[in-house]
Amino acid sequence: MRAMCTALSLLCAAGASAATPSADFFVSPRGSDSWSGRLAAPNRARTDGPFATPARAQAAVREAITASGDARRPITVLLRGGVYRLSEPWRFGPEDSGREGALVTYAAYPRERPIVSGGRRIEGWRQMPNGAWRAHLPEVQRGEWFFSQLWANGERRYRPRLPKGGYFRAEDEVPPSAAAQGRGYDRLQYAAGDVDPSWTNRSDIDVLVFQTWTMARMKIASIDAERRIVTFAEPTMSTVWFNAIRRGQRFIVENVREALSEPGEWYLDRTSGELTYLPKRGETPSRTEIVAPVLDQLLMIEGDVAGRRWVSDLVFRGIEFQHQNWNTPPVGHQFWQAEITIRGAVRAVGARRVRFERCAVRHVGGYGIDLGAASQHCAIDDCEITDVGAGGVRLGEPEGSDDPNLLASHNTVTRSLIAHGGRMHPAGIGVWIGSSPHNTISYTDIHDFYYTGISVGWSWGYGPSAAHHNTLERNRIWRIGQGVLSDMGGTYTLGLSPGSVQRYLHIHDVESYAYGGWGIYFDEGTTGMLAENNVVYRTKSAGFHQHYGRDNVVRNNVFAFAREAQLMRTRAEDHLSFTFERNIVYWSEGPLLGSNWAGDRFRIDRNLYWNTRRDPITFAGASLEEWRARGHDANSIIADPLFVAPERGDFRLRPGSPASRIGFAPIDIGRSGRPSGPGRSRIREVPRAFPPPPPPLPPQPIAEGFEPLEPGDRPRNVTLSEEEGAAAVIRVTDEQAATGRRSLKFTDAAGQRHSFSPHMWFAPGFRQVSLEAAFSLRMGAGARFYHEWRDASSPYRVGPSIVVEPDGTLRASGRELTRIPHDEWVRIEIACALTGPARGRYTVRVRFAGRTAALTFEDIPSDPNLTELQWFGFVADGTVPSVFYLDDISLKPSRG
C-alpha cells in the first residue's frame, strides 16, 4: 500500500516533543507533492521522507482506502502548524470517505495551529512620501485577480467609504427608469456634494443602500450631475415597499479612491494593479502581515447527490480556515432576506457523518460553514466562526423535498462561538436553518450581528415546510441588530414547525433601526413551536412577538426591559394563535401589550406582571378586570417577582418570590452559551462594520400634487402597501385632477386578504407642534376611504381619523359630519395640535365645489397622548371593485 509519511528529524526541528504522536500521515506547509513511499506499519511514521502537502496526503489516504478494501481501519492525518496557502479549494469526494468505525481524520498536530488559507500575503511594499504603502499586483492589472477584503495582522480593514462617519440620505424619491418599470427601483437622488461624477474607476464603487431588513450593494450605471441622480446597473429586487428607495433612505458609498484618507483604509486600483494601504499607528511593512483573499471557497465536500454517493465519516479537528474572497458582481448584489445565496467558505453537499471539531473559520466574505443539500448527521462542535462577511452557519437550502435523503437534516452546532458577522452583508444570520429538520443548536455563543441570531424555516404562511423538529437549546444570543437593519429577532421562525423547541436561551440587547427589534419572533405561519425556560431582556420592540401562526406555546420564560412594548401580536386569526402561560414580564417603560390584541384567539394565563414604575398596568387599553372579562389572565398576578439584580441581567429569584404562585419554575441560564475552557477565545469587542443609527430625520412637510409624475407611476416618498399580484393598486393618473393634470388613483378590488389593501403612508416626523393638513378627494361609487394620523408607539395612538363610507357618509373619529357626493372633488382640511392645551381635539373643514363657505366641525376627540406624527396614511378600505382619487395633499405646521 503506497502512502505518505514524514521525517521525525523535521518534526523535532520544528519544536515537537521527542514522543511523536501516532498518525498515518504527517503534513507540513513545507511539504512536497512529489514524494511517495510505503507505510511501514499501521500508525507509525517513517523517518526517511519529507512532509507531504495536504493534497498529496489526501491522495495517499485514497490509496490506503482502496488497498484496505473491507478490512478498513481508521486513518489519521496530522497537520503541522503553519499556513497552508491554497491555489484552489481543498476538495473531498466520495472516494475520500471513511466508514462507521473507520473514520478518516484530518487533525492539527498537538499544540500546533494549522491555518488553511485562501489568501495571499502582500509583499514588496513601497513607502510613499505621504506615509502610504503601495504594492504592485500584476495579476490585478491583467484582470486575473480582484478582492474586496484585506486583513492586517488578523484584523479586517475596510475600503474607503463616504461619508466618513454615519450615512448619507436620499434627498428625494425618483421614479424608476423606463428599463426598470415594474421590476424595482434603480435611481437615487442625492444631496449636493454627496456624490461626485468624476470619481475614479466608478464601476468598482459599491453604493450600499440600506433597506428594511436587507442591504443592497448597487453598482453605478450613470450619474446625472445636474439633477443629482444616480442610476444603478440593476434595480432593486421588486416594487414592494421594502425594496423602494425613498426620501431619507440611508446609503453609503464604498470603495471611493478619492476618499482614501484614514489609517487602516486601503484601495485597489484595478486599472494599474496598485494596492494602496494607509497604515495604522505602529504598523510597519516588516512587522505587519497584510493578507488579501484569492479563493472564493476554501474547503469543498462534494457528494454525488443525484447518484446517492455520499462523502461520509470524515473528521476535521483543530484546523483553522481563513481568507475567503467575495466580490460584488458587475450588476450589484441583493437578496430578499438573510443573504442565503452567499455560500460558506467551508461547504458540504451530500455529506454524511462529517464532523468539524475545535476548528475555526475566520476572515471570510460569505458564510462560515455551509451544510447544504443532503448533508445529514454532521456536527460543528467546539468551533469558532468569527469575522464573517455574511453569516456564521448555514444549514440546508431554501427548497424542500419530498425525499428525506435530499434534505439537510439531523445536524448539530454545539459549544461554539459565532461572532462578528455581517461585515460585508449585514443581513447575514448567526445560524440559518432553511428547509431542514431535526437539527440542534446548543451551548453556543452568538453575538455581534446586524440582523437575526438564529433563523429557522423558509416557508411564509401555512404551506408545507421541512423545518420541523429543530431544537434551539442553551444558547446565548446578544448584540443583535445594533440599529442597522429592522424586523429581526434573537430567534426568528417561519412556517409549520411541529416538534420544534426553544429552551434555556439567554437573549439580550436586540436593537433594530426602525421597527422590529424582538427577542423571540414567531413570524409568518410559525406553528407548533414551544418556547420555554428562556430569559430575554433589553430588546427594543418586545421580548416576544408573534406576527401570525397557530398553536404555539410560550411558557415559563422571563421577558424583561423591552422598550416599545413587552409582548406583541400582529394578526388576529380565526384559530388559536398561541398559549402564553407561567411567564414573568418585567419592565420599566412602554406598555405591556403592543400592536394588535383583537379577536381573543389566544390563551394567556398564570403570568406575573410587574412594572417597576408601579404605574397602573393596562392590557391593550383595558383594565385587568375588563381583560379578564374577555377570558384572559384569570389566574395571573401583578407583583414584584423579587429578582436578584435585574439591572445587571441577573434574573434569579430571591427567597419569597411570588412567582411560585403562578407555578413558575426557576430558570438556570448559567450554563447557557459556550462553556469556558482551555484554548477557547474570550469574548472581545471588534470595530463596527456599519455605523450606529443616525439622528432622526427632521420633520418632513408634505406638498404633493403628483404633477412631475407620469400616468402609471407610483407615488413618491410614501410607503406603499399592495398585495402581490393584486388588481388593487395606487397609481398616478391623468383621468382626473383637482388642480393641474395629475392625481392619485386608488383602485380597490374584491378577494384580497385584507380590506385595507392598498394603502400608503407618509412618515412626517413632526413632534409637539400644531399641524394643518389638507387633501382633495373624489369618491367613486362603492368605494370606502379612510385617512388617519398615528404615532410610532405600540399600540399606536390615533389622532384624526376620517372615514368616507360607500354611501358618502363622512365621519371623523366615529362622529358623523356630513355626506359628500360621488364623482365630485371635495377639499378636506384638518387642524390638530400635538402639544399644549388643545391636544386631544381637532377640527375638520369640508369645502365643496361651487360653495363659498366651508362646513366646519370642531372639538372632535382624539388620543390626548398623541404628541408626534409618524404615520399619515390613506387607505382604500373597500371589499368591492371601486376607485377614488386623491390630489393636492399638504401637511405643515400651523401659522398661528
C-alpha positions, 0 to 999 in steps of 0.5 A: 500500500503506497502512502505518505509519511514524514521525517521525525528529524523535521518534526523535532526541528520544528519544536515537537516533543521527542514522543511523536504522536501516532498518525498515518500521515504527517503534513507540513506547509513545507511539504512536497507533492512529489514524494511517495513511499510505503507505510511501514506499519499501521500508525507509525511514521517513517523517518526517511521522507519529507512532509507531504502537502495536504493534497498529496496526503489526501491522495495517499489516504485514497490509496490506503482506502482502496488497498484496505478494501473491507478490512478498513481501519481508521486513518489519521492525518496530522497537520503541522502548524503553519499556513497552508496557502491554497491555489484552489479549494481543498476538495473531498469526494466520495472516494475520500470517505471513511466508514462507521468505525473507520473514520478518516481524520484530518487533525492539527498536530498537538499544540500546533495551529494549522491555518488553511488559507485562501489568501495571499500575503502582500509583499514588496511594499513601497513607502510613499512620501505621504506615509502610504504603502503601495504594492504592485499586483500584476495579476490585478492589472491583467484582470486575473485577480480582484478582492474586496477584503484585506486583513492586517495582522488578523484584523479586517480593514475596510475600503474607503467609504463616504461619508466618513462617519454615519450615512448619507440620505436620499434627498428625494424619491425618483421614479424608476427608469423606463428599463426598470418599470415594474421590476424595482427601483434603480435611481437615487437622488442625492444631496449636493456634494454627496456624490461626485461624477468624476470619481475614479474607476466608478464601476468598482464603487459599491453604493450600499443602500440600506433597506428594511431588513436587507442591504443592497450593494448597487453598482453605478450605471450613470450619474446625472450631475445636474439633477443629482441622480444616480442610476444603478446597473440593476434595480432593486429586487421588486416594487414592494415597499421594502425594496423602494428607495425613498426620501431619507433612505440611508446609503453609503458609498464604498470603495471611493479612491478619492476618499482614501484618507484614514489609517487602516483604509486601503484601495485597489486600483484595478486599472494599474494593479496598485494596492494602496494601504494607509497604515495604522499607528505602529504598523510597519511593512516588516512587522505587519502581515497584510493578507488579501483573499484569492479563493472564493471557497476554501474547503469543498465536500462534494457528494454525488447527490443525484447518484446517492454517493455520499462523502461520509465519516470524515473528521476535521479537528483543530484546523483553522480556515481563513481568507475567503474572497467575495466580490460584488458582481458587475450588476450589484448584489441583493437578496430578499432576506438573510443573504442565503445565496452567499455560500460558506467558505467551508461547504458540504453537499451530500455529506454524511457523518462529517464532523468539524471539531475545535476548528475555526473559520475566520476572515471570510466574505460569505458564510462560515460553514455551509451544510447544504443539500443532503448533508445529514448527521454532521456536527460543528462542535467546539468551533469558532466562526468569527469575522464573517462577511455574511453569516456564521452557519448555514444549514440546508437550502431554501427548497424542500423535498419530498425525499428525506435523503435530499434534505439537510437534516439531523445536524448539530452546532454545539459549544461554539462561538459565532461572532462578528458577522455581517461585515460585508452583508449585514443581513447575514444570520448567526445560524440559518436553518432553511428547509431542514429538520431535526437539527440542534443548536446548543451551548453556543455563543452568538453575538455581534450581528446586524440582523437575526441570531438564529433563523429557522424555516423558509416557508411564509404562511401555512404551506408545507415546510421541512423545518420541523423538529429543530431544537434551539437549546442553551444558547446565548444570543446578544448584540443583535441588530445594533440599529442597522437593519429592522424586523429581526429577532434573537430567534426568528421562525417561519412556517409549520414547525411541529416538534420544534423547541426553544429552551434555556436561551439567554437573549439580550440587547436586540436593537433594530433601526426602525421597527422590529427589534424582538427577542423571540419572533414567531413570524409568518405561519410559525406553528407548533413551536414551544418556547420555554425556560428562556430569559430575554431582556433589553430588546427594543420592540418586545421580548416576544412577538408573534406576527401570525401562526397557530398553536404555539406555546410560550411558557415559563420564560422571563421577558424583561426591559423591552422598550416599545412594548413587552409582548406583541401580536400582529394578526388576529386569526380565526384559530388559536394563535398561541398559549402564553402561560407561567411567564414573568414580564418585567419592565420599566417603560412602554406598555405591556401589550403592543400592536394588535390584541383583537379577536381573543384567539389566544390563551394567556394565563398564570403570568406575573406582571410587574412594572417597576414604575408601579404605574397602573398596568393596562392590557391593550387599553383595558383594565385587568378586570375588563381583560379578564372579562374577555377570558384572559389572565384569570389566574395571573398576578401583578407583583414584584417577582423579587429578582436578584439584580435585574439591572445587571441581567441577573434574573434569579429569584430571591427567597419569597418570590411570588412567582411560585404562585403562578407555578413558575419554575426557576430558570438556570441560564448559567450554563447557557452559551459556550462553556469556558475552557482551555484554548477557547477565545474570550469574548472581545469587542471588534470595530463596527462594520456599519455605523450606529443609527443616525439622528432622526430625520427632521420633520418632513412637510408634505406638498404633493400634487403628483404633477412631475409624475407620469400616468402609471407611476407610483407615488413618491416618498410614501410607503406603499402597501399592495398585495402581490399580484393584486388588481388593487393598486395606487397609481398616478393618473391623468383621468382626473385632477383637482388642480393641474393634470395629475392625481392619485388613483386608488383602485380597490378590488374584491378577494384580497386578504385584507380590506385595507389593501392598498394603502400608503403612508407618509412618515412626517416626523413632526413632534409637539407642534400644531399641524394643518393638513389638507387633501382633495378627494373624489369618491367613486361609487362603492368605494370606502376611504379612510385617512388617519394620523398615528404615532410610532408607539405600540399600540399606536395612538390615533389622532384624526381619523376620517372615514368616507363610507360607500354611501358618502357618509363622512365621519371623523373619529366615529362622529358623523359630519356630513355626506359628500357626493360621488364623482365630485372633488371635495377639499378636506382640511384638518387642524390638530395640535400635538402639544399644549392645551388643545391636544386631544381635539381637532377640527375638520373643514369640508369645502365643496365645489361651487360653495363659498363657505366651508362646513366646519366641525370642531372639538372632535376627540382624539388620543390626548397622548398623541404628541408626534406624527409618524404615520399619515396614511390613506387607505382604500378600505373597500371589499368591492371593485371601486376607485377614488382619487386623491390630489393636492395633499399638504401637511405643515405646521400651523401659522398661528 
